[in-house]
Amino acid sequence: VNSSQRRINFGSINVNSENRKSITLVNRSKKALALQLLDEGEYGSSILEERCVNYSPKTEFIIPPRDTYTIQIAFSPTRRISQFAEDLLVKYAGVTRKLLSVSGKAQGMEV
């Protein structure tokens, strides 16, 4: 991931709207790389999903040698959400590391 894409800030958006971002992953090695995006909270829950953030793909995928792969991250809140900052992890070659940070806030009126 490019250093400018390590922090994804959706800013403050309205409830029931959506903001999408695309992030390009690069495999600079001479071998194909299998990896998986992870978002693990306590008890197997998804911290990002609790914050109305979805990402794809959810399953393991392969980036061919010297190639790129684009992942999608969407923030589509259905309720008010206070400011948050959570990590999206990546698992490859048996190692889990932080890929990027996702932050945002959802504003709306309750009646």
C-alpha positions as CSV (number, residue, x, y, z in Angstrom):
1,V,0.0,0.0,0.0
2,N,1.2,3.4,-0.9
3,S,2.0,5.5,2.2
4,S,-0.7,8.0,1.2
5,Q,-3.2,5.2,1.4
6,R,-2.3,3.9,4.9
7,R,-4.8,6.2,6.5
8,I,-8.3,6.2,5.0
9,N,-10.4,9.1,6.4
10,F,-14.0,9.1,5.3
11,G,-14.6,12.3,7.3
12,S,-18.0,13.2,8.5
13,I,-20.8,11.9,6.4
14,N,-24.6,11.8,6.8
15,V,-26.5,8.8,8.0
16,N,-27.9,6.7,5.1
17,S,-25.3,7.9,2.6
18,E,-22.2,6.1,1.3
19,N,-18.6,6.9,0.7
20,R,-16.3,4.4,-1.1
21,K,-12.5,4.3,-1.4
22,S,-10.3,2.1,-3.6
23,I,-6.9,1.0,-2.4
24,T,-4.3,-0.6,-4.6
25,L,-2.0,-3.4,-3.2
26,V,1.2,-4.1,-5.0
27,N,3.2,-7.4,-5.1
28,R,6.8,-6.5,-5.9
29,S,8.1,-10.0,-5.5
30,K,8.8,-12.7,-8.2
31,K,6.3,-15.0,-6.6
32,A,2.5,-14.9,-6.3
33,L,1.3,-13.8,-2.9
34,A,-1.8,-15.2,-1.2
35,L,-3.3,-12.8,1.4
36,Q,-6.5,-12.1,3.3
37,L,-7.9,-9.0,4.8
38,L,-8.8,-9.3,8.5
39,D,-10.9,-7.2,10.9
40,E,-11.1,-9.0,14.2
41,G,-12.6,-7.7,17.3
42,E,-13.3,-9.5,20.6
43,Y,-15.1,-12.8,20.5
44,G,-14.8,-13.0,16.7
45,S,-16.8,-9.9,16.0
46,S,-15.9,-7.4,13.3
47,I,-15.0,-3.9,14.6
48,L,-15.3,-2.3,11.2
49,E,-18.7,-3.8,10.5
50,E,-19.9,-2.5,13.9
51,R,-18.9,1.0,12.5
52,C,-20.8,0.3,9.3
53,V,-17.6,-0.1,7.3
54,N,-17.4,-2.9,4.7
55,Y,-14.4,-4.1,2.7
56,S,-14.0,-6.6,-0.1
57,P,-12.8,-9.1,-0.8
58,K,-13.5,-10.9,2.5
59,T,-11.9,-14.2,1.4
60,E,-8.3,-15.0,0.6
61,F,-7.1,-13.8,-2.8
62,I,-3.8,-14.0,-4.8
63,I,-1.8,-11.1,-6.3
64,P,0.3,-12.4,-9.2
65,P,4.0,-11.7,-9.3
66,R,4.8,-8.0,-10.0
67,D,1.1,-7.1,-10.2
68,T,-1.5,-5.1,-8.4
69,Y,-4.9,-5.8,-6.8
70,T,-7.5,-3.2,-5.9
71,I,-9.6,-3.6,-2.7
72,Q,-12.7,-1.6,-1.9
73,I,-13.7,0.0,1.4
74,A,-17.1,1.5,1.9
75,F,-18.5,3.5,4.8
76,S,-22.4,3.4,4.7
77,P,-23.7,4.3,8.2
78,T,-27.3,3.5,9.0
79,R,-27.1,5.3,12.4
80,R,-25.1,8.0,14.1
81,I,-21.5,6.9,14.8
82,S,-19.1,8.9,16.9
83,Q,-15.6,9.5,15.5
84,F,-13.7,6.3,15.2
85,A,-10.3,5.0,14.0
86,E,-9.8,1.3,13.5
87,D,-7.2,-0.9,11.8
88,L,-7.7,-3.2,8.8
89,L,-5.2,-6.1,9.0
90,V,-3.6,-8.3,6.3
91,K,-2.5,-11.9,6.7
92,Y,0.1,-13.3,4.3
93,A,2.8,-16.0,4.6
94,G,1.5,-16.9,8.1
95,V,2.1,-13.3,9.4
96,T,-0.6,-10.8,10.4
97,R,0.2,-7.1,10.1
98,K,-1.6,-3.8,10.0
99,L,-2.5,-2.8,6.5
100,L,-4.2,0.6,7.0
101,S,-6.3,2.7,9.4
102,V,-9.9,3.6,8.7
103,S,-11.5,6.6,10.3
104,G,-14.7,8.5,10.0
105,K,-17.9,9.8,11.7
106,A,-21.6,9.6,10.9
107,Q,-23.9,12.5,11.7
108,G,-27.6,12.7,11.6
109,M,-30.7,13.8,13.4
110,E,-32.7,11.6,15.7
111,V,-36.4,12.3,15.9
